[in-house]
Amino acid sequence: MKLVSSHLPPRRATWFSLLTLSSLWLLTFLCSPQSASARPADTLRVTPVLEELFVDPTCYSVLEDPSGQLTLAEVREPARARQFQAGNLLPTTTMEHPGSAYWLRLVVRAEGKLSQHWYLEMFDSHLNSVDFFPADGAAPTYTGSAFPLSTRKFPYKNFLFRLPLQPNQTQTYYLRLNSNSKTTFLSRLRTEQPLAVHFQTEYGLLGAFYGVLLIMVVYNLCLYLFIGEQTYLRYVLYVLSCSLVFLSEDGLGFQYLWPDYPALNELIVAGSPIILLLTFSYYARQFLDMPLRLPHFDQWVRGVVLLSVGGLVIDAVWLHLGWGFWFYLLPYGLIYYAAVRVWQRGQRPARYFLLAHALVAISVGFLILRKLGISTFTSTATVYSMNVAFVIEVVVLSYALGEKIKAIKDATIRAQDKLVKQLRKKHQVQEQLVEQLHHNQTLKDQLNTELEGLVAQRTEELRRQSDTITAQNRELVQANGLLALQSAAIEKLNTELQQDLQDVKTARVLSKEVDFGEFSQIYPDKDSCLAYLANLKWAEGYHCRKCGHEKYCDGREPHSRRCTKCRYVESATAYTLLQKCKFSIIKAFYAVFLIYTHKGNYSSQELSRVLDLRQGTCWSFSQKVLEAMRRRRHGPDFDENEGWTHVLLDATTTEAEEAVAEESAAQA
């Protein structure tokens, strides 16, 4: 095999200085294919001036063992040794067949006396089994992700093995690798000094990364506890699931959190992507308001997410094909498309969602290329691009979430201002009504004064004619009749004024000019509402719904009616819009009145504030009223000028059947 000592950036390392790059480039030139004929192929040469070497595919050979039964002695036999293939001659530089054992042969020669110890680092921490066989005949090391961390000589998230190199000697090292998923053979030789620097830099960057995630989790969790907005809690769950994916991917979780539980580590590695998909869709759908803005598309997204989760579970438990990342593409693409549509419809925070996840999509593309064994774009920047993209995403989405809450607050303030203007108009109308009532009272007082004057005048005439009472008896009888008519007129006028006042209040209810306090004067309690609903329901006479009988008696509940023939009891609210209403019937009356008189354009937030009910309850009841209004408009006897109380008698077929069953059970 050809010797190449190129300096490629490690998977978790920072950029080295220009001087180090220059020296490694010179070594690459010396180890290029043109000079390979001067020394044995398949040999890595280390010198005292070198500090690390990237193990290029040309620097190791691979033997696949499909049976997984070969021993080290069998691998060293000449027949088997000739079956080793150079890493650069393989179709890919990955383990293409999960479950097979792969033998790596690494030949290293120490040029001169080395001042530091050399170590071999395997970058992929998900190898289930890693057996290292030293060249000096020492005891082999058996470890892997399927074994506790204590089986490793160095408690490090990657696999690290010491190479006991002897001066001016060539030694051959063998590694037996086994994995349940496709993985690469990426590795590097390092000395002690750059290894220590690498540890400090890597753990510093990873600590900063997880520190940012922890800060965002605590920050958004506090906002959820203080504000009560559920979107913050969904965002916290999403960040935690992403943290779990990164902990399982880079091996820090196995190193620090569950080092003695390899089975738990495998479960988290397989299950964290599934949890990530669920929490991401759970958060993104509410952030984009998909159930409200795109209700039909939201159902498709939910179905695709569930199907993808099922595919991930099947691949993780039974198939082990390593296709899990493909199941992310369709639901992720649908959610991204939904974000575009929501943004086009005017939701400004959606543009931050698109920006943040565009960066994540690019980093996921690099990850897919690495999973497929395409290492063309593999570098420090691309390997860590997902960490950087996710940090940017966390910060941007936190800002977008804050902007969304601010937009909701501004919309609430605008709605409140609009309501204040409406209340002012209602107040003006109320003042006009009060003035009209004062004017009516003035007319009434004037009429009473005139009548009192007439009565006084007539009394004076009767007093003057008392001496001629016999002669003027007929006039007195007529005068008494006139007085009786005047008294009847006064009483009739008082009655008409009271009726006018009641009619004015009722008219104001029908013309959207009354608040809840005045509405309660028309329907002061539950009994009056039930009485009105019963009279409205049986205005055309009673007919038993079970037997058709027309005679009834009072039931146990107020204003309910019991058939005198079959004893079937029907309540006043049965087969009406208020059937199974979970809150006060007075508030339900007022809610129907507000929604109907505003032609359905009355928000559930405002209804929740006016009735002092939860917004979810108001929203559900509003949908029920709107559906009843729609059915009423399509009814054959619909009249444009009819009042809002016609909607009360609307009930769906399902609710009617449930009412019959429930009241039959109550009768039994």
DOLODO-371220 format. One record per atom (N, C-alpha, C): x negated, y negated, z. Coordinates in steps of 0.02 Angstrom, whole numbers, plus 50000, padded with zeros to 5 digits. Each point is the difference from the previous one (the first is absolute). Layout:
// DOLODO-371220
XYZ...
This chain:
// DOLODO-371220
499585006050000500424994050000499574993850000500264994549975499624993749997500044996350065499464996650013499954996350062500194992749988500504997550036500204992949996500074997650072499674994550014500034997150067500284993049994500624999449979500314993449990500304997650064500004993550007500274996950061500724997749987500475004650015500714998049995500234998250069500454995250008500234998050067500365005650034499915001350064500345005350036500734998350007500355005150023500724999050007500174995150056499595000050051500134995450056499354996550019499784995549961499384996350013500054993149969499584995750021499984993149973499474999849945500004994349964499514999249946499294999250030499545003249969499304999550022499674994049967499434998550024499644994149974499725001349930499824994649966499765000649931499355003949998499594999450051499365003650001500125007550001500485002350040500145007250004500275002549934500424996149967500275001949935499455000749949499524995450003499465000349951499585006250009499845001650062499595005950012500365006449980500665000450014500375005949980500075000549925500064994349966500025000249927499355002749970499444998150031499365002549977499965007550010500265002450058500005007250012500455003749950500564996949983500455003049949499645000849934499614994949982499635000349937499495005750001499685000850059499505005450005500335006849998500645000450024500345006550002500475000949941499924996149948500445000249942499885006449960500455001749953499935006249961499355000349961499714994349981499385000249961499425003050039500014999250068499445002550040500195006550036500605002749986500215006050036499575006049984499705000149943499615005949981499365000750040499814994650038499375000250038500095003450067500605001450022500115003250065500615004549995500095004350049500565004849996500674996249999500455002649958500674997149999500355001650065500544996350013500415001250059499624998550064499554995249999499604998550060500064992750017500154998850064500004993250027499344998850035499674994549984499344998550030500084994050046499775000850061500024994650049499284998350018499884993550008499344997550017500054995750062499444998550032500034995850061500274993049987499984997649938500234993249986500754999749989500315005849988500725000149989500375000450066500614997350001500425000350059500665003649988500225000249937500625003749985500035001549926500375005449984500095002149930500735002249991500294997749946500675002449981499925006749963500375005150021499965006649969500424999949937499674998749944500344999649936500195007149977500525000849958500195006749975499435003749966499504996449975499435003449969499515002850051500124998650064499535001950052500245005850043500555003249980500215006050037500335004749950500055006250019500335005149958500565003250040500505002549965500625002350031500165007049976500255004350045500245006649984500705000850031500495001549958500685001050026500115007350018500275001250059500155006750025500765000650008500375002249949500735000550005500235004650056499615005350013500205004750052499874997350070499514995750006499834997250066499665005050045499735005549973499715005350041499235000349995499694996249956499275000549992499644997550062499455003450015499584997950056499394996349973499604997250046499404996349979499515004749965499935006150025499545004849969500215001749929500655000849988500245001549934499914994149952500074994050026499924994049958499274999349979499535002050043499294999349984499755005449952500405005049987499775005249953499894996949931499515002449962499834997049935500614999649953500415005150000500584999949954500474994350018500114999250065500444994650021499664993249991499364999750014499654993649996500024997249929500005004549950500034997549931500704997449981500505001650041500684997749985500134992950025499544997250039500084993150022499994995349940500424995050000500034995049946499824993250028499674996149959499834993250021500644995950009499994995650050500604996150015500234995849942499534997449959500204995749944500265004149941499925006750002500255004249946500715002650014500254998950061500675002250016500514995549965500615002649987500524995849969500144993850040500025000650066500084994350045499545001150059499924994950039499585000550060500445001150062500545003749992500455001350055500115007450007500295002050056500205006950012500685000949967499995002949940500605000349959500505005250025499765005050037500455005550020500015000350077500474996650032500065000450073500115007150022499655002050050500035006950025499385004049983499664998249945499375003349982499444997250043499495004150009499404997750035499494997549949499674994550015499514997049955499334999850037499485002849967499335000050028499604994449966499714995650041499574994749976499275001850015499584999649950499285001250010499644993449990499624998150050499664993650000499255001350014499584998249951499275001050006499684993350015499634999650056499704993750022499255001350011499594995349976499275000450010499774993750035499625000950054499724994450038499314998549972499914993949975499364997849973499614996550056499515003550027499604997150054500335000950067499714996850050500255000550068500544994750011500575002250022500574995550009500004997250071500144993450005499994996850066500685000350035500535001549964500665000350030500355006549980500505001850039500405005949985500514998349946500145005049958500494999049946500635003850016500574997049979500665002950013500405000349935500415005149995500475000749943500704998350025500334995349967500674997850019500495001849943500525004050017500545001549954500564994950013500214996449948500454994450009500735002150013500225005449970500705001950006500105003550067500424997050044500125002750066500565005150002500305001649941500585004549998499815007149978499365001549997499795006849984500205004650058500395005249985500235004450053499435004050031499525002149959499455004150026499364997849966499494998650042499344998049975499485004250038499665004549964499485004250029499324997649973499564997950045499344997549981499475005050020499595002049950499475005050011499324996749991499634998750056499354996849994499505004449961499504996749973499505003649960499495003650044499924997950063499495003050042500245006250037500605002549982500265006050032500334998850067500084993750020500334998550063500745002149996500324999850059500705002150003500434995349958500445002749959500434995849959500524996250043500274994849971500514996050033500675001349966500505002050039500675001349975500474994850028500264995849957500454994750022500504998549943500354994550007500514998149950500594996750035500464997349960500594996850029500475005050032499925006449985500435005150031499725002350067499434997150023499695001850063499984993750044499975000950066499944994250044499374996049986500014993750020499434995649987499385002450038500105003850054499435002450039499565004949962500245002749943499595004649961499474996349959500044993549997499514996149962499434997850047499395000549976499434997950040500014992550012500284996349953500054992850006500754998149998500274997250055500724998550003500164994049955500025001149936500094994749951500585002049955500374995049974500595001549960499825003649935499424998549970499765003749942499565005850024499815004449954499595005850017499264998049992499635000650054499304997750002499565006050022499485001549959499565005650014499274997649996499595002250047499304998150000499615004849955499564997249958499585004049955499295000350030499805005950025499325000650028499485000649944499834994549969499535000049944499285000850025499615003849963499295001050015499584996449948499454996950020499584996249952499775004349942500074997349939499755003249938500295006949990500625001150022500325006449990500694998949967500195005049960500664999849968500465004950036500574997750020500465004150039500694999949966500335005750004500665000749969500535000750054500504995849997500555000050048500645002149965500405004050035500635002349973500584997450044500544998149968500614998050034500585003949969500415002750043500615003549978500604995650018500384997749950500554995250010500665003449982500514998350039500675002549986500504994750019500514998849956500504994850013500665002249971500544997750034500685001549976500234995249946499614994849986500184995149949499394998249960500114996749943499444998149958499584994750036499355000949997499554995350032499344999849962499574995350018499384998949963499415002650039499425000249965499385002150031499564994050018500284994150007499604994050012499615000750066499364998549997499585000450060499414995349991499624999250054499424995549999499495002350051499364999149983499455001350047499814993450031499934999950066499824993950036499485001650054499614994950016499565000450058500344996950060499665000150057500324997850062500174992650000499544995849975500104992850004500604997649958500035001549936500594997849962500645003350024499945006050029500595003350026500284996150060499564997650043500234996050057500304993449978499684996749950500274993749973500685001349968500045005549965500645001749967500555001150051499855003550055500505001150053500244993350027499544995550016500204993650029500444996049952499794999749937500394996149951500685003249988500015006549990500635003449984500494999450057499795001550061500464999950056500204992850017499574995249987500194993150010500564997949953499925001849936500524998249951500665003750014499935006450016500625003850015500334997450063499604998150050500294997150061500374993549985499704995849957500354993849981500645001649963499985005049956500595001849961500575002350046499855004750044500535002450045500194994850051499554995450017500184994450044500514995549969499924998549935500504995949965500685003550000499995006649987500645003750000500334999950069499595000850053500274999850067500294993250017499664994749980500254993250013500674998949965500055002249937500634999049964500565004250030499835006050025500515004150031500274996750064499544997750043500204996750062500384993649986499764996149951500324993649983500725001149976500105004549953500675001149972500455003650051499715004250043500405003250052500264994950049499584995150018500224994750045500564995849967499924998649936500524996349965500665003950000499955006649992500615004050002500334999850069499605000450053500274999950067500314993250017499704994549975500254993450015500604998149956499965001649935500524997849953500545005349991499815006350001500485005349990500125001749927499594997249954500085001349929499715006949984500425004549972499795006949991499455000749947499954995149954499485000449949499315000350030499884996550056499355000150033499855007050026500505003450028499885006850025499845004749943500354999449944499855004349942499294998649974499804993750003499334998349977499475003050046500134999950065499535003050049499935007549986500565003449987499965007249984499615001349936500084995649951499625000749937499264999250012499804995050039499284998850014499715005850040500395002650048499755005750039499915006249956500465001349955499935005849956499404999149954499884993949975499414998849959499365001150041500004997850062499425001050043499875007550010500545003950007499925007250008499715003149937500204997649941499725002549937499254998549997499804993950017499304998249997499595003950051500285001050061499645003850051499885007249977500505002949966499905006849976499555000249938500004994749959499624999949939499254999050014499834995250044499284998850012499715004350056500425004050034499755004650051499914997150069500154993650010499924997050066500505003050050500605001749976500495003050046499765006550028499695004349956499745006450024499394999050045499624994749988499404998950040500164997450070500504995750006500124996750064500675001850033500525001649962500665000750029500195007350012499875004549953500195007050010499435004649979499404999450029499425003949978500065007550014500415001950050500055007050019500605003549969500344996649955500615002849971499974999749924499625004549969499954999949927500675001449965500435004250031500655001249970500424993649998499964996150054500354993650000499714995349947499355000349991499684995849949500265001849930500055006549985500265002149935500734998049992500385000450055500714998049997500064992549986499584995950031500034992849989499774998349930499475003449976499774998749932500555001549949500385005450012500545001849953500634995950011500154998150063500634996850014499994992449999499414996950010499984992750002500214996849934499825002749941500274997049938500755000349995500315005450027500735000549998500314994650045499714999250060500254994750045499904993149969499444999149966499874993549967500534998449948500175005049959500514998949948500674998250031500195003550054500654998650032500014993050031499474998350038500004993550033499944994349950499625001149945499944994749950500674998649967500365005349980500654998949969500504997250051499955002250062500444997650053499904992550012499374997849998499864992950010500154995849937499775002549942500064996049938500734998949981500435004950011500704999249981500334994550040499854999650065500314994650039499674993349987499335000049989499664993749986500284996849936500145004149950500264997549936500764999549999500335001750056500744999850003500315004149944499715005749985500255004149945500715002550011500215002050062500705002350007500514994649982499824993650008500464994649984499914997449929499374999149980499864996949934500035005249943499785006150013500015005249948500295006450030500655000250017500275005850036499965006549961500164999949935499985006249961499275002349990499564995449985499305001849990499695002550066500244997250057499745002250065500175007450012500585002249978500175007150008499535004449959499834997849939499515003849960499325000350035499794994450027499344999950034500005004850059500535000050039500045004550057499975007349978500375001649946499985006949975499325002049975499664995549963499335001649974499505000950058500064995850051499555000550057500095006850035500625002050009500125006550033499745005849957500094999649935499735005249956499245000250002499694994150001499264999750004499755002850066500354998450054499815002950065500055007649998500535002549969500065007349993499425003049960499814996649945499425002449961499364999850040499904994850040499394999650041499995005750051500575001450030500035005450050499855006749968500305001349941499895006449966499265000749981499704994649974499305000449980499545001050060500174996750057499575000650059500065006750035500605003149997500115006150038499865006349958500204999949936499965006249960499524999549940500064994849959499645000049936499264998350008499834994850039499314997850009499664998449934500374996549956499724998249935499654993250001500074996350053499684993450003500334994849957500645001049984500364995349958500414995050042499874999750064500414995950044500034992749979499434997349976500004992849984500444998549940500145005049958500444998749942500724998750022500205003050057500684999050023500124992950025499464996050008500094993150020500174995449942499825002049940500044995349944500724997949984500465004949996500684998249981500354995750053500035002150065500344995650049499644993350007499335000149998499644993650006500164995549940500035002949940500164996049941500714997350003500485004150024500694997650006500064994250049499665000550057500034994650049499664993749973499455000949964499674994249970500464996749948500345004149960500474997349951500574996350035500255002950055500524996650039499764993350027499364999650021499724993750024500004994849944499855002149939500004995449943500704997349988500505004450001500694997849989500244995450056499835001650062500204995850056499674993249995499374999949979499654993649991500334995949945500195003249946500334996449946500684997350021500305003150050500654997650024499954994750054499394997750014499934994250043499715001250069499825006150018499705001150066499254998549996499804994450027499304997849993499505004650037500155002650060499515004450033499825006249959500415001849951499855006049960499364999149960499814993849984499394999149960499385001950041500024998950066499445002250042499975007750003500595003150001500025007349999499685002749936500154996849943499715002249936499244999050000499774994350027499284998650000499635005050044500265001250061499655004450047499975007149973500545002549972500005006949977499685000949932499894994649963499615000549939499285001750017499724996950053499335001750022499965007250025500525002250037500005006950024500045004949942500394998249949500075004449942499335000949964499614994649995499345000649968499555004750040500004999250067499585004450041500245007249997500665001049996500265006849994499795003149933499944995949948499765002549936499295002650005499574996450037499325002550010500015006650039500455000550050500055006250040500215005949955500484998949956500235005349955499435002349955499604995349975499435001949958499515004450039499884998250063499555004250040500305006950013500665000350011500335006450011499955004449938500014996949941499955003849938499295001749982499524997850040499305001649987499674995149952500314994549985499704994949956499634995050044499355000350001499594995850044499694994149964500284998249942499714994449961500044993550039500564998950034500104993850036499875000750075499705005550020499885001150071499424995750023500144995550047499484995750029500254997950069499584996250035500204997650066500624995649995500024995849949500574995449992500655003949987499975005149956500615003649985500215004750056499515003050035500175004450056500344996150056499734994050015500284996050053500544995149975500175000449936500504995349974500685001050033500175006350017500645001250032500024996850069499455000550039499984996750065500094992549993499634997049953500054992849991500694998149975500275003849952500664998549973500535000650054499925005050043500515000850052499964994450052499404997750017499944994450046500334993849970499864998749936500324994349966500765001049999500225006249987500725001349998500324998750068499685002250053500284999150067500084992650016499494996049984500034992950015500524996649956500005001549935500474996849954500725001850016500135006450015500685002050016500234997150066499554999150048500194996750062500224992849987499614996649957500194993249981500665000049962500095004849954500625000349961500595001550045499905004350050500545001550046500214993950040499494996150021500164993750034500384995249956499794999549937500344995549953500725002349988500105006649997500685002549991500444998150059499755000950061500394998250059500144992550000499504995949978500114992849996500544998449949500005003649943500514998849950500705001750027500045005550037500645001850030500234994750049499524997450039500174994750048500244993849964499654998149946500224994149962500695001049971500135006049974500675001449973500534999650054499825002450060500474999550056500144992850018499484995850000500094992950016500444996749947499885001749936500424997149948500735002150008500095006350017500695002450011500324996550060499604998950052500274996450057500184992849982499574996749960500174993249978500644999949959500085005049956500615000449960500605001050045499925004250051500555001350046500174993750040499484996250020500134993750036500414995249957499824999649935500394995649955500725002449995500095006649995500695002649997500384998550064499665000750057500324998450064500184992750005499564995749972500174992950000500624998649959500045003249942500604999149958500625002550037499945005850033500565002550038500194995350057499504997050030500144995250054500374993949974499804997749941500364994449969500725001949986500115005949974500695002349988500395000550064499665002450053500345000450065500194993150026499564995149989500164993250021500604997349961500025001549936500584997949960500645003350025499955006550018500585003450026500234997050067499524998250042500174996950064500354993349988499744996149952500324993749984500715001149975500105005149959500675001549977500465001950057499745004050047500405001750059500184993950042499524995450007500144993750036500554996149965499954999849933500524996449962500685003350009500025006749999500635003550012500274998650069499554999750049500214998550068500284993050005499694995349964500264993049999500704999749971500085003649943500675000249970500515003150047499805005150035500455003250048500194995250056499504996550028500144995150054500464994449975499874997849937500424994649972500725002449993500085006249976500685002749994500345000750067499635002350050500285000650067500204993250028499584995049986500174993250023500644997549968500055001149935500614997849964500615003750027499935006550012500565003750027500194997750070499494998650040500154997550067500364993349997499794995849951500364993549992500735000949981500115004849954500695001449980500415002650058499695004550039500365002750058500164994550050499524995450012500134994550047500554995449975499984998649934500514995649971500695003250006500035006649985500645003350005500255000550071499555000950046500185000350071500294993350023499694994649977500244993350017500704998949972500115002349940500674999349970500515004050040499815006050021500475004050039500154996850067499484996750027500104996750065500494994249992499934996249945500454994349989500725002349987500065005949971500665002549982500295004950050499705000150060500255004750050500714998550022500194993649997500684998150020500515002149948499765001349939500455002149947499855007249979499805004250049499775006749984500555004349969500604998550021500545004149973500124998349927499964993449986500144997949932499435002049952499405000050027499435001449957499715007150012500435004550023499765006850015499725003449937500344998749945499775003149938499314997649981499874993450010499334997349984499485003050047500205000950063499515002950048499825007249980500525003749977499865006949980499525000049940500144995449953499564999549942499294997850020499974995350048499334997850023499625005750033500375004050041499685005850032499755005049947500425000849947499785004549946499364997449966499994993249991499404997149970499395001150044500104999050065499445001250046499775007349997500475004749995499815007049995499605001449936500234996849946499635000949937499304997050005499954994250032499344996950007499545004350044500285002850054499595004450043499785006249961500465002749961499825005949959499464998149949500074994049973499494997849951499324999350034500004997350062499364999350036499695006950014500435004650022499745006750015499755003549937500394999049946499795002949937499344997049976499934993450008499384996749980499415002550040500095000950066499465002750042499815007049977500515004049986499865006949976499624999949935500224995649954499674999549936499284997650007499884995350046499324997550011499555005650027500265004050048499615005650025499855005149945500535001249958499895004649944499504997349951500044993249988499524996949954499295000750027499924999050066499335000750029499745007149992500455005050012499795007049991499835001449926500434997249955499875001149928499364996749979499844994150029499374996749982499405004350021500045002950061499455004350022499935006149954500585003049984499985005949956499744998149931500214994249976499764997749934499254998850002499754997450056499284999050005499625006650000500305005150030499695006649997499965002549928500534998949962500015002449931499584995749954499804994150022499614995549956499294999250024499735004850040499305000350022499814993750040500464997350043499844994050037500055001150075499805005850024500085001550070499395003950023499804998650063499445003850029500285005850041499545003850031500225005950037500434998450060499874994250033500424998050057500714998849980500114996249947500684998649977500325006349970499595004249967500265006349974500275004450056499664999850059500225004050057500664997550028500184993649988500654997650022500575003149959499865001549936500515003249958500055007450019499415003250010499985007050020499615000450065500334998550057499634998950063499715006450030500305005849988499775006050032500115006049955499795005850024500055006149960500735001949988500424998850050500705002049992500334996149944499874993449997500304996049947499755002149931499355001949995499735002349937500335006649979500075004650049500325006449984500734999049981500354995350035500704998749984500064997249929499544995349983500034997249932499855005349948499505004250015499815005249952500565005249991500355001750056500555004849996500584997249959500164993550013500554997049962499824999549926499364998549985499784999649930500005006949967499835005150039499945006749973500685003149985500474999050047500675003049992500524994749982499804995049961500474994749981500575002749958499895005149961500525002949957500325006250030499905001050065500325005750032499505005550015500185004250048499575005450023500165006449961499465003449978500075006549967499445004550027500185005650029499505004650027499575002649943499344999850009499535002249948499985007649993500265003650050499985007349996500665003049974500564997450024500645002949980500464995149964499824993449998500414995149966500594997650040500085002050064500564997950042499954992550012500594996650008500014992850006500154997550071500125004550046500154997950068499395001450044499904995650048499405000450041500144997450070499535001350044500004997150067499294997850015499914996350054499344997450017499545005650022499364999449978499505004850021499654997850064499485003950019499634998350061499614993649993499654999249943499604994049989500454994149984499794993950015500404994149986500144999549925500644998949984500234998749931499895006049954499915005950028499985006049959500715002849994500115004249951500675002749988499975007649993500505003350033500025007350000500635002249962499895004549954500565002649961500465004250046500654998649998500475003650043500145007149976499765001549939500135006649973499415004850010499414997949974499415004450004499514998050055500174994550037499594997650057499314997549978499914998549937499364997449976499924992750021499434998450030499874993250025499534996549952500184993949984499584995849955499874993350035499354998450010499824993750033500074994249951499974993950028500064994049958499404999249954499415002450021499394999149959499885005649950500395005550007499905005749953500174997849929499615002649952500094998649928499944992549985499624996550041499864992949987499244999049998499804993949985499284998349997499675000450068500414999450054499734999750068499975006950033500125005249961499955006750029499285001550020499915002650060499345001850028499564993850007500284994250009499604993950011499675000550068499334998950002499615001050061499964993850044500264994449979499974993950040500704997050007500064994350034500644996950015500414998949938500665001750004500444999249943500104992649984499944995650052500064992849988499424997749956499395002250017499424998249959500055003149930500295006049996500095003149935500484995949957500564997650032500474995649963499634993949974499604996950044499674993849980499475001449947499665005850004499505001749949500335000949932500595003549999500355000949936500234993349973500234995650046500224993349979499434996049969499415000150033499434996149974499765002849932499935006549996499745002949938500494998949942500655000850014500504999349947500054992749977500044995450049500104993049982499384997049966499415003150012499404997849965499865004249938500505004149981499955004049939499395004650000499855002750059499465004850006499314996950007499944993449993499354996650004499864997750071499995004650045499864998450070499485005050025499424997550019499445004450016500115003650065499705006050005500055003950062499624996750057499484996249984499644996450053500454994850033500364996149959500444994950028500585003350037500275005549973500545003550033499775002850067499365002450002499735002550064499944994450051499814994049977499944994450047500674997750025500504999649957500674997550019500345005050047499965006549986500365005150039499595002950056499354998150004499565002650053499965007649996499885002549938499925007249989499345001349965499785006349999499395001749965500094999049926499454998049967500044998749928500165006349961499745005850022500155006349965500745001650002500324998950059500725001250006500394995449954499804993550000500354995149957499915001849927499395002249982499885001649929500435006049978500045005250043500405005949982500744998149993500254996050049500714998049996500124995549940499524995649983500084995649942500065004149936499585005349994500045004349941500685003449996500275001950058500665003250001500544995149977499964993750024500504994949980499934998449926499384999249976499904998449929500275005549955499915006450021500275005549960500764999850000500314998350058500724999550004500264994249956499644994350000500194994449957499975002049926499485003849983499945002149930500585004549981500175004850043500575004349984500654996249998500064994950044500624996050001500074996149935499444997249975500024996249938500215004349941499845006450002500195004549945500675003450012500354998150054500655002950014500534997349953500525003949986500534997849953500404994250027500074999450066500414994650029499584994350027499384999249974499574994750026500254993149978499994995350047500204993149986499424995450020499804995449956499444995550014500124995650061500644998650015500164995450055500175003750065499905006550002500185003650060499494998750056500215001150061499584998450058499495005550014499574998450048499465004750017500255006250036500614999650029500245005750039500165006149958500084999149933500135005749957499425004950000499394997450012499415004349999500015004950059500354998150055500005004250060500315006849986500475000449953500355006349987499625004649954499404997949979499615004249954499635005450039500005006049973499635005650032499845005049946499385003050004499805004949950500345006650014499985004549949500325006650007499675004250054499334999550003499635003950051500194997950070500054993450012500194997650065500725002150017500445000049950500695002150013500035007350021499625004349965499995007150018499725000950070499474996450017499725000550067500504997750052500404994849984500504997550048500535005250013500225003449946500515005250009499735005650044499385002149987499715005450040499924998050073499754993950012499874997850068500664999250039500504996949968500624998950036500395006550009499925004749953500315006650010499685003550060499324999350005499665003050058500224996750064500094993349999500224996450060500705002150020500445001249950500685002350014499995006950032499545004449973499965006750028499754999850071
